[in-house]
C-alpha cells in the first residue's frame, strides 16, 4: 500500500511539473495563435487562472480582428469560472458595448445579470448590486423573451425583488419595534405604498394600525382625538383587507377602546 501511494505521489508530482513547464512555455511564447489556442484549452479544462492570464494578454492583441469578441467573451467567462463576479461582469459589459451584434452578446447580457445576482448581498446591507442585477436581467427578458435563459432570469428577478421587499419590511418595522410610533406610521405607510400586495401586507397594516392607535392613546389632549380618529380609519382599512386575520380579536379590542375614548370628555382623557 505504501509503495502504491509513493508511486502515485511521484506520478502526480511529475504531471504537475510537466504541466507547469508547459504553461511557462506558453507564457513565454511570441506565437499569439498558439497562445490563443492554449487559452481556450485551459478554459475548457477549467484551469481558469491560466486562461485569464493568457486572455488578458490576447484581448488587446486581437482588438479589431475577427477574434476580438470571442477573446473578450472567454476572458469574462474565465473570471466567471473563478467566481470573480465583479471582473466577469465588467468584461461581459465590454462585450455588449464593443460587440453588440456578435454571437456572444445575448449570453453576455444574461451573464451580466447573473454576476450581479451572485453579488447581491445579505438583505440588511446596501442593495445597489441587487438593483443592477434586476435591471440587467429585466433587459435580457425584454430582448430575448423566448429563450430558456429568460425563464431563469424571471426566477432570479423574482427572488431579488423578494429580497428588496423584505429589506423594506425590516426598515419599515424598525421604528415600530423601537416603539417610536410617530416614525413608524411614516415608514409603514411608505412601505405599503412602495410594495402593495406584498407577502408582508397584513403584518404591515396590522402594525400601522397599532402604531396609530398607540400614538393616539399616548398623545397630549389636543392631539388625542384626531389621532384616535386616524386609528379608527386604519382599523376599517385593516378589517376590510383582512377580515379573518389572526390579529382580528386584538384589533377589535383596541377599536372598542378607541370608541370609549372618543366618547369621553376631554378632561377625562388619560394624558401621558
Helices and strands as residue ranges (DSSP letters): H 2-28, H 32-44, H 48-61, H 68-81, H 85-98, H 105-119, H 128-143, H 148-177, H 181-194, H 201-217, H 221-241, H 248-263, G 266-268
